[in-house]
Structure formats: structure tokens, C-alpha cells
Amino acid sequence: MTTICVPDAAAAAALGELAGVDVVIWDGTGAAPVGLDRVEFLVATYSSAATVSAETLAGMVRLQVIQVLSAGVEAWVDRVPAGVVLCNGRGVHGASTAELAVAGISSLLRELPRFHADQVDHVWSPGLTDGLDGKRVLIVGAGDIGQRVAAAVTAFGAAVTFVARRPRADVHAIAELPELLPRHDIVVIAVPHTPQTHRLVDAAFLAAMPDGAMLVNIARGQLVDTDALVAELVTGRLQAFLDVTDPEPLPGDHPLWAAPNVLITPHVGGGTHRWEQRAYRLVREQIVRFDKGEPLENVVLDGY
Ligand SMILES: NC(=O)c1ccc[n+]([C@@H]2O[C@H](COP(=O)([O-])OP(=O)(O)OC[C@H]3O[C@@H](n4cnc5c(N)ncnc54)[C@H](OP(=O)(O)O)[C@@H]3O)[C@@H](O)[C@H]2O)c1
């Protein structure tokens, strides 16, 4: 009998019937429930990394897998006990996050905020706008989100250049950014936040972007030096679509709110109404693999 732990009853229901699987319900807060010491497969929320203590994890003597539902695992990566495998939610949020990135890009190019302001004022004010046709889009990160953004923007006539960790055919090395940035109109950030990518988008990165260029960050706020970005936005030289910011939540008096040419959404990239269905489809498949002794998908840390 495999014992798993899921955060709540809704998650257990979303998993459906799993023969031979015992389910413990615990969201990582409050007292440890009966049976936690039997759990082999823990489905962890992003926020539970902050509430599950090291002592509790150490007491989970049969734990073999921590399955996180987000693509980013930075909250968990330093907390995984030796011998435990950490898996992420790659694929769960990719399509919805890429969809929001493209929506943000199109909103700014096609001036939807201005048209909406006109609508509120009952003003009919037509005029030509910018668009994706002919735009040169640099996508930093050639993974799930990056590939999906590329597919969408090329459908509207943009040309895509990729940069990623491992250079390969059609994917440039991160060291080539200084030459690539001046030649692109839109830069999409779609890499994980790691020590190597922290503040990747600093003042020098932004200065290398041409006048009028757009920064899109749908990955993590800490990838961008917010003060440097605000400085570029207030001069009107750059524009930005940000689903993530540093800090989060963005305080009410933060200068980013009032900066011109910026569209902000509150870290909702992955969050459509169907996200839990997508997440628990992945979790169910992972549990079946684990139960059969088959290799798991989305392994980001093998623990050994
Ligand atoms: N806004 C939201 O709600 C939301 C939702 C989902 C995800 N996210 C964020 O988006 C990130 C990307 O998600 P994903 O699903 O596209 O991830 P993914 O499929 O794992 O792809 C990550 C990409 O980043 C590249 N990369 C990793 N480390 C790098 C480095 N040091 N320098 C340059 N490139 C590097 C990888 O390069 P290689 O191809 O060479 O390995 C890969 O192309 C996640 O880590 C998460 O933080 C945000």
C-alpha cells in the first residue's frame, strides 16, 4: 500500500479513485496528522515550504518523493531531505502562463488600456496601433513557456530568437545577450529563478534594449532589478508587461504602480479556473508511475 499526502480534501477528490493508495490530508500547517510517518509521496503546495518544519520532514521516515505543483521549485529546493526526489509541476502552468504573456504583449502593442479608458469615457477614438507583425522577439528560456510563446507570436508574424542555459541549434547562449538585446523589440523572460539568473535583467541588460522595446516578465520578479526597470520606464524609453514583481505583493506605494507604459498582473500566469484539474492529472500520473516503480516525470532534484 502506497501512502500519499495531499493538501486538502478537494485535492484528494481531484485525484479520483486510486486502487491501493492510502491518502493522508495535510496542507503543511498545524499539527502533523496521524499517518504522516507512513507517507512516501508528498504533494506540496508552494507555500508549504515555509510551514513544514525540518523536524517534521525528518520525521517522515518513508518519504521518497516531494511533488510540487508549481514550475518554480526555489522555495523547496534547499529543503529536500537526502534520498528524496523533488518533482515540479512543469506542464501544468505552461500554456496558461504563455497565454497571459501573449495577452500582455498584445494588450500593450494594440493599446488596449487606452481603448478601455476611452470605453469608460464613452469615447469612440479609432487610430492605428502597433502589432506583432514584423516584431523581433527574444525569448530568454526555451522551455515549456518559451516554446509556447514562440508558437503564438510567430503565428502573428513575429520572428523569434531563443536564449537558454544550454546553447544548441537555434538556441543561443546567455553570454550572447549583449549582442542580441539591441536587435530585438520584445524580450520575454521565461527562465527559473536561481542563483545564476538572479537579477539577470539589470541596468546594463535594460540599457542594451533599443528605444521603445518591451520587457515581458512572466517568470519570477527577482529575475529583474525593479529599481533599474522603474528608471527606464519613467523616462518613457521602455515598456513592460509584468505578471511577477520584486517585491510581491507589490506595496501600494511602490513607484512601479504609477510608472508609465507598464501593465501589471498580480502573479496570475498559471491561475486559470482549470489549474487544479491540470495539476492533479499530473499528480495522478506520477503516483501511478511511483506505485509501479516506473521513472517519474519532471524530476528536478534526485536527492542522491
Ligand atoms: N507567472 C506564473 O504564474 C508562472 C507560471 C509557471 C512558471 N513560471 C516561472 O517560469 C519559469 C519557466 O517555466 P517553464 O515551465 O518554461 O520552465 P522549463 O520548461 O523548465 O524551461 C526553463 C528554461 O529556462 C532555461 N534556463 C534555466 N536556467 C537557465 C540559466 N541559468 N540561464 C539561461 N537559461 C536558463 C532552460 O534552459 P535549457 O533549455 O538549456 O535547459 C529552459 O529553456 C519557471 O521556473 C517559473 O519560475 C511562472
PDBQT file of the ligand as one rigid body, heavy atoms in Angstrom, charges set to zero:
ROOT
HETATM    1  N1  LIG A 401       3.776  33.638 -13.723  1.00  0.00    +0.000 N 
HETATM    2  C1  LIG A 401       3.418  32.411 -13.374  1.00  0.00    +0.000 C 
HETATM    3  O1  LIG A 401       2.343  32.172 -12.831  1.00  0.00    +0.000 OA
HETATM    4  C2  LIG A 401       4.355  31.268 -13.697  1.00  0.00    +0.000 A 
HETATM    5  C3  LIG A 401       3.802  30.025 -14.040  1.00  0.00    +0.000 A 
HETATM    6  C4  LIG A 401       4.662  28.983 -14.388  1.00  0.00    +0.000 A 
HETATM    7  C5  LIG A 401       6.044  29.179 -14.366  1.00  0.00    +0.000 A 
HETATM    8  N2  LIG A 401       6.540  30.391 -14.000  1.00  0.00    +0.000 N 
HETATM    9  C6  LIG A 401       8.019  30.591 -13.987  1.00  0.00    +0.000 C 
HETATM   10  O2  LIG A 401       8.518  30.402 -15.295  1.00  0.00    +0.000 OA
HETATM   11  C7  LIG A 401       9.717  29.641 -15.233  1.00  0.00    +0.000 C 
HETATM   12  C8  LIG A 401       9.900  28.888 -16.556  1.00  0.00    +0.000 C 
HETATM   13  O3  LIG A 401       8.865  27.918 -16.665  1.00  0.00    +0.000 OA
HETATM   14  P1  LIG A 401       8.930  26.764 -17.782  1.00  0.00    +0.000 P 
HETATM   15  O4  LIG A 401       7.796  25.859 -17.482  1.00  0.00    +0.000 OA
HETATM   16  O5  LIG A 401       9.078  27.341 -19.143  1.00  0.00    +0.000 OA
HETATM   17  O6  LIG A 401      10.306  26.044 -17.384  1.00  0.00    +0.000 OA
HETATM   18  P2  LIG A 401      11.129  24.962 -18.205  1.00  0.00    +0.000 P 
HETATM   19  O7  LIG A 401      10.301  24.269 -19.193  1.00  0.00    +0.000 OA
HETATM   20  O8  LIG A 401      11.882  24.178 -17.208  1.00  0.00    +0.000 OA
HETATM   21  O9  LIG A 401      12.186  25.860 -19.056  1.00  0.00    +0.000 OA
HETATM   22  C9  LIG A 401      13.131  26.660 -18.404  1.00  0.00    +0.000 C 
HETATM   23  C10 LIG A 401      14.051  27.282 -19.439  1.00  0.00    +0.000 C 
HETATM   24  O10 LIG A 401      14.959  28.128 -18.726  1.00  0.00    +0.000 OA
HETATM   25  C11 LIG A 401      16.271  27.873 -19.177  1.00  0.00    +0.000 C 
HETATM   26  N3  LIG A 401      17.233  28.132 -18.116  1.00  0.00    +0.000 N 
HETATM   27  C12 LIG A 401      17.313  27.540 -16.894  1.00  0.00    +0.000 A 
HETATM   28  N4  LIG A 401      18.339  28.043 -16.201  1.00  0.00    +0.000 NA
HETATM   29  C13 LIG A 401      18.926  28.973 -17.007  1.00  0.00    +0.000 A 
HETATM   30  C14 LIG A 401      20.055  29.819 -16.876  1.00  0.00    +0.000 A 
HETATM   31  N5  LIG A 401      20.793  29.815 -15.764  1.00  0.00    +0.000 N 
HETATM   32  N6  LIG A 401      20.353  30.645 -17.900  1.00  0.00    +0.000 NA
HETATM   33  C15 LIG A 401      19.623  30.647 -19.028  1.00  0.00    +0.000 A 
HETATM   34  N7  LIG A 401      18.539  29.858 -19.226  1.00  0.00    +0.000 NA
HETATM   35  C16 LIG A 401      18.207  29.029 -18.214  1.00  0.00    +0.000 A 
HETATM   36  C17 LIG A 401      16.286  26.419 -19.569  1.00  0.00    +0.000 C 
HETATM   37  O11 LIG A 401      17.386  26.219 -20.440  1.00  0.00    +0.000 OA
HETATM   38  P3  LIG A 401      17.674  24.801 -21.142  1.00  0.00    +0.000 P 
HETATM   39  O12 LIG A 401      16.570  24.632 -22.181  1.00  0.00    +0.000 OA
HETATM   40  O13 LIG A 401      19.004  25.000 -21.784  1.00  0.00    +0.000 OA
HETATM   41  O14 LIG A 401      17.640  23.778 -20.072  1.00  0.00    +0.000 OA
HETATM   42  C18 LIG A 401      14.911  26.269 -20.217  1.00  0.00    +0.000 C 
HETATM   43  O15 LIG A 401      14.981  26.619 -21.571  1.00  0.00    +0.000 OA
HETATM   44  C19 LIG A 401       9.512  28.732 -14.004  1.00  0.00    +0.000 C 
HETATM   45  O16 LIG A 401      10.746  28.323 -13.443  1.00  0.00    +0.000 OA
HETATM   46  C20 LIG A 401       8.740  29.611 -13.059  1.00  0.00    +0.000 C 
HETATM   47  O17 LIG A 401       9.624  30.332 -12.219  1.00  0.00    +0.000 OA
HETATM   48  C21 LIG A 401       5.737  31.443 -13.685  1.00  0.00    +0.000 A 
ENDROOT
TORSDOF 0
